[in-house]
Amino acid sequence: MKLLTLNFLSCAVKACKSSSASFPLHPKDCELESAEIAPNPKLLFNILPRIDWDALVVTASELGFTSLKATPPTNEELEGDEKMMTDLHTLLLETQIMEGSLVCANCGHEYKVKEGIANFLLPNHLV
Ligand SMILES: [Zn+2]
């Protein structure tokens, strides 16, 4: 799963829906892989407004990417900064979580990631 996906997932446990701690999920013991994808500035410009930047900064730093600024770049800033463009492209579109877990900070549930696919099925007692 792409790292970008984490920006759109929160814990599926009912009691966590109302908790701000259920987003973003926190990667744990994750194995990353980088898939080379052709740069696509238009796609990045489209994605950026939909991203929860604060959550992205958290996720990125937990996975060892520390080059993100605290505030999202404007399109103009991004256009004038090739390094930032490349970094975001690498981070959002090329970086994949292959193995590991995604942990909810509210309930502690761990969603397993296997072969790049996160399992969001909950055990019966949590549904
Ligand atoms: Zn939860």
Backbone and ligand atoms as CSV (ligand in chain L), in Angstrom:
chain,resi,resn,atom,element,x,y,z
A,1,MET,N,N,0.833,-1.192,0.000
A,1,MET,CA,C,0.000,0.000,0.000
A,1,MET,C,C,0.874,1.250,0.000
A,2,LYS,N,N,0.404,2.234,-0.751
A,2,LYS,CA,C,1.175,3.476,-0.789
A,2,LYS,C,C,1.083,4.205,0.545
A,3,LEU,N,N,2.142,4.925,0.840
A,3,LEU,CA,C,2.136,5.722,2.059
A,3,LEU,C,C,0.989,6.740,2.015
A,4,LEU,N,N,0.689,7.214,0.827
A,4,LEU,CA,C,-0.427,8.155,0.648
A,4,LEU,C,C,-1.731,7.619,1.236
A,5,THR,N,N,-1.953,6.306,1.074
A,5,THR,CA,C,-3.194,5.691,1.546
A,5,THR,C,C,-3.421,5.927,3.037
A,6,LEU,N,N,-2.323,5.943,3.784
A,6,LEU,CA,C,-2.436,6.135,5.233
A,6,LEU,C,C,-3.102,7.458,5.588
A,7,ASN,N,N,-3.038,8.400,4.658
A,7,ASN,CA,C,-3.620,9.714,4.915
A,7,ASN,C,C,-5.144,9.686,4.802
A,8,PHE,N,N,-5.676,8.558,4.324
A,8,PHE,CA,C,-7.126,8.458,4.133
A,8,PHE,C,C,-7.745,7.354,4.974
A,9,LEU,N,N,-6.976,6.796,5.887
A,9,LEU,CA,C,-7.479,5.681,6.694
A,9,LEU,C,C,-7.528,6.055,8.165
A,10,SER,N,N,-8.641,5.725,8.802
A,10,SER,CA,C,-8.634,5.821,10.260
A,10,SER,C,C,-9.104,4.479,10.800
A,11,CYS,N,N,-9.020,4.311,12.097
A,11,CYS,CA,C,-9.373,3.040,12.713
A,11,CYS,C,C,-10.838,2.695,12.418
A,12,ALA,N,N,-11.090,1.415,12.131
A,12,ALA,CA,C,-12.439,0.982,11.771
A,12,ALA,C,C,-13.290,0.617,12.986
A,13,VAL,N,N,-12.705,0.601,14.158
A,13,VAL,CA,C,-13.460,0.278,15.369
A,13,VAL,C,C,-14.477,1.386,15.653
A,14,LYS,N,N,-15.714,0.974,15.928
A,14,LYS,CA,C,-16.808,1.945,16.072
A,14,LYS,C,C,-16.493,3.006,17.129
A,15,ALA,N,N,-16.002,2.555,18.260
A,15,ALA,CA,C,-15.750,3.481,19.367
A,15,ALA,C,C,-14.639,4.482,19.043
A,16,CYS,N,N,-13.894,4.226,17.975
A,16,CYS,CA,C,-12.779,5.115,17.628
A,16,CYS,C,C,-13.193,6.222,16.666
A,17,LYS,N,N,-14.390,6.074,16.076
A,17,LYS,CA,C,-14.810,7.041,15.056
A,17,LYS,C,C,-14.782,8.472,15.574
A,18,SER,N,N,-15.143,8.637,16.842
A,18,SER,CA,C,-15.262,9.985,17.376
A,18,SER,C,C,-13.964,10.471,18.025
A,19,SER,N,N,-12.932,9.624,17.983
A,19,SER,CA,C,-11.676,10.016,18.627
A,19,SER,C,C,-10.661,10.520,17.612
A,20,SER,N,N,-10.065,11.655,17.907
A,20,SER,CA,C,-9.068,12.196,16.979
A,20,SER,C,C,-7.787,11.365,17.026
A,21,ALA,N,N,-7.651,10.516,18.033
A,21,ALA,CA,C,-6.450,9.686,18.142
A,21,ALA,C,C,-6.480,8.496,17.178
A,22,SER,N,N,-7.638,8.271,16.517
A,22,SER,CA,C,-7.730,7.121,15.614
A,22,SER,C,C,-7.205,7.442,14.216
A,23,PHE,N,N,-6.707,8.662,14.029
A,23,PHE,CA,C,-6.136,9.088,12.744
A,23,PHE,C,C,-4.953,9.996,12.990
A,24,PRO,N,N,-3.846,9.851,12.309
A,24,PRO,CA,C,-3.591,8.732,11.394
A,24,PRO,C,C,-3.202,7.474,12.167
A,25,LEU,N,N,-3.289,6.339,11.475
A,25,LEU,CA,C,-2.785,5.099,12.061
A,25,LEU,C,C,-1.253,5.151,12.031
A,26,HIS,N,N,-0.644,4.506,13.007
A,26,HIS,CA,C,0.804,4.612,13.132
A,26,HIS,C,C,1.507,3.355,12.644
A,27,PRO,N,N,2.388,3.511,11.659
A,27,PRO,CA,C,3.111,2.348,11.143
A,27,PRO,C,C,4.041,1.774,12.206
A,28,LYS,N,N,4.062,0.447,12.296
A,28,LYS,CA,C,4.922,-0.214,13.277
A,28,LYS,C,C,5.658,-1.358,12.606
A,29,ASP,N,N,6.957,-1.430,12.836
A,29,ASP,CA,C,7.797,-2.485,12.256
A,29,ASP,C,C,7.541,-2.657,10.762
A,30,CYS,N,N,7.495,-1.562,10.051
A,30,CYS,CA,C,7.127,-1.650,8.638
A,30,CYS,C,C,8.337,-1.831,7.732
A,31,GLU,N,N,8.145,-2.696,6.745
A,31,GLU,CA,C,9.122,-2.864,5.682
A,31,GLU,C,C,8.650,-2.034,4.510
A,32,LEU,N,N,9.526,-1.156,4.042
A,32,LEU,CA,C,9.133,-0.287,2.933
A,32,LEU,C,C,9.778,-0.743,1.641
A,33,GLU,N,N,9.094,-0.439,0.557
A,33,GLU,CA,C,9.674,-0.690,-0.743
A,33,GLU,C,C,9.411,0.539,-1.587
A,34,SER,N,N,10.322,0.820,-2.488
A,34,SER,CA,C,10.100,1.969,-3.352
A,34,SER,C,C,9.852,1.482,-4.774
A,35,ALA,N,N,8.687,1.838,-5.306
A,35,ALA,CA,C,8.365,1.480,-6.678
A,35,ALA,C,C,8.607,2.711,-7.533
A,36,GLU,N,N,9.387,2.549,-8.579
A,36,GLU,CA,C,9.679,3.723,-9.389
A,36,GLU,C,C,8.485,4.081,-10.267
A,37,ILE,N,N,8.036,5.319,-10.102
A,37,ILE,CA,C,6.882,5.796,-10.853
A,37,ILE,C,C,7.281,7.102,-11.534
A,38,ALA,N,N,6.898,7.268,-12.782
A,38,ALA,CA,C,7.266,8.486,-13.515
A,38,ALA,C,C,6.697,9.713,-12.813
A,39,PRO,N,N,7.520,10.763,-12.658
A,39,PRO,CA,C,7.039,11.989,-12.008
A,39,PRO,C,C,5.820,12.546,-12.722
A,40,ASN,N,N,4.865,13.020,-11.947
A,40,ASN,CA,C,3.636,13.559,-12.515
A,40,ASN,C,C,3.185,14.767,-11.686
A,41,PRO,N,N,3.763,15.946,-11.998
A,41,PRO,CA,C,3.466,17.140,-11.197
A,41,PRO,C,C,1.969,17.428,-11.095
A,42,LYS,N,N,1.230,17.213,-12.183
A,42,LYS,CA,C,-0.215,17.490,-12.159
A,42,LYS,C,C,-0.907,16.663,-11.086
A,43,LEU,N,N,-0.524,15.401,-11.019
A,43,LEU,CA,C,-1.117,14.513,-10.018
A,43,LEU,C,C,-0.808,15.027,-8.611
A,44,LEU,N,N,0.429,15.433,-8.396
A,44,LEU,CA,C,0.798,15.968,-7.082
A,44,LEU,C,C,-0.038,17.204,-6.733
A,45,PHE,N,N,-0.191,18.101,-7.705
A,45,PHE,CA,C,-0.985,19.309,-7.456
A,45,PHE,C,C,-2.431,18.950,-7.113
A,46,ASN,N,N,-2.927,17.887,-7.714
A,46,ASN,CA,C,-4.297,17.441,-7.424
A,46,ASN,C,C,-4.419,16.794,-6.053
A,47,ILE,N,N,-3.388,16.086,-5.674
A,47,ILE,CA,C,-3.435,15.340,-4.413
A,47,ILE,C,C,-3.290,16.274,-3.212
A,48,LEU,N,N,-2.385,17.236,-3.350
A,48,LEU,CA,C,-2.025,18.051,-2.185
A,48,LEU,C,C,-3.193,18.671,-1.423
A,49,PRO,N,N,-4.168,19.289,-2.117
A,49,PRO,CA,C,-5.269,19.899,-1.363
A,49,PRO,C,C,-6.108,18.897,-0.580
A,50,ARG,N,N,-6.039,17.629,-0.954
A,50,ARG,CA,C,-6.855,16.598,-0.278
A,50,ARG,C,C,-6.135,15.975,0.899
A,51,ILE,N,N,-4.889,16.326,1.035
A,51,ILE,CA,C,-4.083,15.688,2.072
A,51,ILE,C,C,-4.217,16.404,3.407
A,52,ASP,N,N,-4.300,15.621,4.454
A,52,ASP,CA,C,-4.215,16.160,5.800
A,52,ASP,C,C,-2.717,16.284,6.109
A,53,TRP,N,N,-2.214,17.506,5.968
A,53,TRP,CA,C,-0.762,17.703,6.014
A,53,TRP,C,C,-0.180,17.322,7.367
A,54,ASP,N,N,-0.855,17.722,8.443
A,54,ASP,CA,C,-0.337,17.397,9.780
A,54,ASP,C,C,-0.172,15.888,9.945
A,55,ALA,N,N,-1.177,15.155,9.476
A,55,ALA,CA,C,-1.124,13.697,9.573
A,55,ALA,C,C,0.008,13.144,8.713
A,56,LEU,N,N,0.211,13.747,7.553
A,56,LEU,CA,C,1.282,13.289,6.667
A,56,LEU,C,C,2.650,13.494,7.317
A,57,VAL,N,N,2.818,14.646,7.966
A,57,VAL,CA,C,4.094,14.929,8.635
A,57,VAL,C,C,4.356,13.872,9.715
A,58,VAL,N,N,3.291,13.519,10.462
A,58,VAL,CA,C,3.425,12.492,11.509
A,58,VAL,C,C,3.831,11.159,10.892
A,59,THR,N,N,3.062,10.715,9.887
A,59,THR,CA,C,3.340,9.429,9.241
A,59,THR,C,C,4.746,9.405,8.665
A,60,ALA,N,N,5.102,10.475,7.958
A,60,ALA,CA,C,6.404,10.524,7.292
A,60,ALA,C,C,7.530,10.427,8.320
A,61,SER,N,N,7.416,11.181,9.404
A,61,SER,CA,C,8.518,11.168,10.372
A,61,SER,C,C,8.598,9.815,11.068
A,62,GLU,N,N,7.447,9.163,11.269
A,62,GLU,CA,C,7.478,7.836,11.892
A,62,GLU,C,C,8.165,6.802,10.998
A,63,LEU,N,N,8.168,7.073,9.700
A,63,LEU,CA,C,8.823,6.149,8.770
A,63,LEU,C,C,10.224,6.626,8.398
A,64,GLY,N,N,10.672,7.690,9.056
A,64,GLY,CA,C,12.044,8.130,8.842
A,64,GLY,C,C,12.237,9.207,7.795
A,65,PHE,N,N,11.132,9.742,7.262
A,65,PHE,CA,C,11.253,10.845,6.310
A,65,PHE,C,C,11.071,12.163,7.069
A,66,THR,N,N,12.136,12.910,7.166
A,66,THR,CA,C,12.056,14.093,8.017
A,66,THR,C,C,12.181,15.395,7.237
A,67,SER,N,N,12.070,15.317,5.920
A,67,SER,CA,C,12.315,16.529,5.133
A,67,SER,C,C,11.068,17.388,4.926
A,68,LEU,N,N,9.918,16.938,5.446
A,68,LEU,CA,C,8.701,17.722,5.219
A,68,LEU,C,C,8.654,18.963,6.101
A,69,LYS,N,N,8.163,20.049,5.512
A,69,LYS,CA,C,7.977,21.269,6.297
A,69,LYS,C,C,6.720,21.121,7.161
A,70,ALA,N,N,6.598,21.979,8.159
A,70,ALA,CA,C,5.458,21.886,9.076
A,70,ALA,C,C,4.154,22.325,8.418
A,71,THR,N,N,4.266,23.116,7.367
A,71,THR,CA,C,3.050,23.572,6.679
A,71,THR,C,C,3.095,23.129,5.224
A,72,PRO,N,N,1.933,22.865,4.626
A,72,PRO,CA,C,1.927,22.390,3.236
A,72,PRO,C,C,2.406,23.485,2.281
A,73,PRO,N,N,3.128,23.092,1.228
A,73,PRO,CA,C,3.579,24.078,0.249
A,73,PRO,C,C,2.407,24.530,-0.619
A,74,THR,N,N,2.441,25.773,-1.058
A,74,THR,CA,C,1.463,26.211,-2.050
A,74,THR,C,C,1.904,25.651,-3.396
A,75,ASN,N,N,1.009,25.668,-4.370
A,75,ASN,CA,C,1.371,25.181,-5.697
A,75,ASN,C,C,2.564,25.949,-6.267
A,76,GLU,N,N,2.595,27.266,-5.991
A,76,GLU,CA,C,3.696,28.082,-6.513
A,76,GLU,C,C,5.021,27.655,-5.884
A,77,GLU,N,N,4.989,27.463,-4.570
A,77,GLU,CA,C,6.206,27.021,-3.883
A,77,GLU,C,C,6.687,25.693,-4.437
A,78,LEU,N,N,5.732,24.797,-4.644
A,78,LEU,CA,C,6.060,23.459,-5.118
A,78,LEU,C,C,6.647,23.523,-6.528
A,79,GLU,N,N,6.041,24.342,-7.363
A,79,GLU,CA,C,6.513,24.460,-8.739
A,79,GLU,C,C,7.951,24.970,-8.806
A,80,GLY,N,N,8.304,25.844,-7.858
A,80,GLY,CA,C,9.639,26.435,-7.888
A,80,GLY,C,C,10.678,25.629,-7.127
A,81,ASP,N,N,10.291,24.487,-6.605
A,81,ASP,CA,C,11.196,23.740,-5.748
A,81,ASP,C,C,11.244,22.277,-6.177
A,82,GLU,N,N,12.209,22.006,-7.057
A,82,GLU,CA,C,12.254,20.671,-7.645
A,82,GLU,C,C,12.526,19.586,-6.600
A,83,LYS,N,N,13.326,19.936,-5.590
A,83,LYS,CA,C,13.650,18.941,-4.574
A,83,LYS,C,C,12.404,18.555,-3.772
A,84,MET,N,N,11.611,19.582,-3.418
A,84,MET,CA,C,10.394,19.295,-2.657
A,84,MET,C,C,9.437,18.447,-3.489
A,85,MET,N,N,9.364,18.769,-4.776
A,85,MET,CA,C,8.504,18.008,-5.688
A,85,MET,C,C,8.942,16.543,-5.714
A,86,THR,N,N,10.252,16.334,-5.862
A,86,THR,CA,C,10.783,14.972,-5.908
A,86,THR,C,C,10.549,14.253,-4.581
A,87,ASP,N,N,10.800,14.957,-3.481
A,87,ASP,CA,C,10.606,14.341,-2.166
A,87,ASP,C,C,9.158,13.904,-1.967
A,88,LEU,N,N,8.223,14.777,-2.330
A,88,LEU,CA,C,6.803,14.452,-2.154
A,88,LEU,C,C,6.388,13.313,-3.070
A,89,HIS,N,N,6.900,13.341,-4.290
A,89,HIS,CA,C,6.605,12.262,-5.234
A,89,HIS,C,C,7.085,10.925,-4.670
A,90,THR,N,N,8.325,10.921,-4.179
A,90,THR,CA,C,8.899,9.707,-3.604
A,90,THR,C,C,8.062,9.238,-2.416
A,91,LEU,N,N,7.769,10.186,-1.537
A,91,LEU,CA,C,7.067,9.850,-0.310
A,91,LEU,C,C,5.639,9.350,-0.574
A,92,LEU,N,N,4.889,10.103,-1.342
A,92,LEU,CA,C,3.457,9.813,-1.488
A,92,LEU,C,C,3.165,8.712,-2.485
A,93,LEU,N,N,3.915,8.697,-3.585
A,93,LEU,CA,C,3.520,7.822,-4.686
A,93,LEU,C,C,4.431,6.616,-4.869
A,94,GLU,N,N,5.692,6.748,-4.463
A,94,GLU,CA,C,6.611,5.635,-4.714
A,94,GLU,C,C,6.814,4.745,-3.499
A,95,THR,N,N,6.631,5.319,-2.314
A,95,THR,CA,C,6.904,4.546,-1.106
A,95,THR,C,C,5.728,3.638,-0.762
A,96,GLN,N,N,6.017,2.363,-0.626
A,96,GLN,CA,C,4.983,1.388,-0.319
A,96,GLN,C,C,5.299,0.676,0.981
A,97,ILE,N,N,4.273,0.463,1.769
A,97,ILE,CA,C,4.430,-0.357,2.961
A,97,ILE,C,C,4.107,-1.790,2.559
A,98,MET,N,N,5.094,-2.673,2.697
A,98,MET,CA,C,4.904,-4.052,2.238
A,98,MET,C,C,4.501,-4.994,3.377
A,99,GLU,N,N,5.158,-4.816,4.528
A,99,GLU,CA,C,4.898,-5.690,5.677
A,99,GLU,C,C,4.910,-4.843,6.934
A,100,GLY,N,N,4.200,-5.292,7.950
A,100,GLY,CA,C,4.219,-4.588,9.230
A,100,GLY,C,C,2.819,-4.426,9.776
A,101,SER,N,N,2.622,-3.398,10.599
A,101,SER,CA,C,1.304,-3.147,11.173
A,101,SER,C,C,1.022,-1.664,11.162
A,102,LEU,N,N,-0.270,-1.365,11.215
A,102,LEU,CA,C,-0.737,0.004,11.390
A,102,LEU,C,C,-1.493,0.021,12.712
A,103,VAL,N,N,-1.074,0.890,13.604
A,103,VAL,CA,C,-1.605,0.847,14.965
A,103,VAL,C,C,-2.497,2.061,15.238
A,104,CYS,N,N,-3.655,1.798,15.844
A,104,CYS,CA,C,-4.557,2.876,16.257
A,104,CYS,C,C,-4.103,3.384,17.630
A,105,ALA,N,N,-3.898,4.687,17.727
A,105,ALA,CA,C,-3.422,5.249,18.996
A,105,ALA,C,C,-4.548,5.333,20.023
A,106,ASN,N,N,-5.791,5.163,19.578
A,106,ASN,CA,C,-6.920,5.221,20.515
A,106,ASN,C,C,-7.176,3.877,21.182
A,107,CYS,N,N,-7.352,2.823,20.368
A,107,CYS,CA,C,-7.706,1.522,20.943
A,107,CYS,C,C,-6.533,0.541,20.945
A,108,GLY,N,N,-5.464,0.872,20.232
A,108,GLY,CA,C,-4.300,-0.001,20.220
A,108,GLY,C,C,-4.398,-1.149,19.238
A,109,HIS,N,N,-5.502,-1.227,18.486
A,109,HIS,CA,C,-5.630,-2.325,17.535
A,109,HIS,C,C,-4.562,-2.213,16.456
A,110,GLU,N,N,-3.995,-3.374,16.090
A,110,GLU,CA,C,-2.978,-3.387,15.042
A,110,GLU,C,C,-3.544,-4.026,13.784
A,111,TYR,N,N,-3.532,-3.259,12.711
A,111,TYR,CA,C,-3.944,-3.796,11.419
A,111,TYR,C,C,-2.706,-4.311,10.720
A,112,LYS,N,N,-2.734,-5.573,10.339
A,112,LYS,CA,C,-1.556,-6.178,9.707
A,112,LYS,C,C,-1.489,-5.787,8.239
A,113,VAL,N,N,-0.264,-5.557,7.794
A,113,VAL,CA,C,-0.026,-5.352,6.365
A,113,VAL,C,C,0.799,-6.534,5.885
A,114,LYS,N,N,0.272,-7.222,4.855
A,114,LYS,CA,C,1.001,-8.375,4.312
A,114,LYS,C,C,1.060,-8.257,2.800
A,115,GLU,N,N,2.262,-8.413,2.270
A,115,GLU,CA,C,2.474,-8.310,0.827
A,115,GLU,C,C,1.853,-7.046,0.259
A,116,GLY,N,N,1.945,-5.968,1.044
A,116,GLY,CA,C,1.499,-4.669,0.551
A,116,GLY,C,C,0.018,-4.400,0.726
A,117,ILE,N,N,-0.700,-5.332,1.366
A,117,ILE,CA,C,-2.139,-5.142,1.531
A,117,ILE,C,C,-2.501,-5.099,3.012
A,118,ALA,N,N,-3.210,-4.041,3.405
A,118,ALA,CA,C,-3.618,-3.916,4.800
A,118,ALA,C,C,-4.919,-4.667,5.012
A,119,ASN,N,N,-4.995,-5.377,6.123
A,119,ASN,CA,C,-6.212,-6.116,6.443
A,119,ASN,C,C,-7.053,-5.329,7.440
A,120,PHE,N,N,-8.194,-4.809,6.961
A,120,PHE,CA,C,-9.025,-3.984,7.812
A,120,PHE,C,C,-10.230,-4.736,8.373
A,121,LEU,N,N,-10.231,-6.049,8.217
A,121,LEU,CA,C,-11.300,-6.831,8.838
A,121,LEU,C,C,-11.055,-6.877,10.332
A,122,LEU,N,N,-12.088,-6.615,11.090
A,122,LEU,CA,C,-11.957,-6.602,12.544
A,122,LEU,C,C,-12.415,-7.930,13.123
A,123,PRO,N,N,-11.777,-8.356,14.211
A,123,PRO,CA,C,-12.303,-9.526,14.917
A,123,PRO,C,C,-13.698,-9.202,15.452
A,124,ASN,N,N,-14.525,-10.242,15.618
A,124,ASN,CA,C,-15.925,-10.044,15.970
A,124,ASN,C,C,-16.155,-9.146,17.184
A,125,HIS,N,N,-15.313,-9.275,18.209
A,125,HIS,CA,C,-15.577,-8.533,19.427
A,125,HIS,C,C,-15.380,-7.026,19.267
A,126,LEU,N,N,-14.803,-6.597,18.144
A,126,LEU,CA,C,-14.579,-5.171,17.937
A,126,LEU,C,C,-15.582,-4.535,16.972
A,127,VAL,N,N,-16.350,-5.370,16.301
A,127,VAL,CA,C,-17.271,-4.838,15.285
A,127,VAL,C,C,-18.463,-4.144,15.942
L,1,ZN,ZN,ZN,-9.033,2.254,17.162
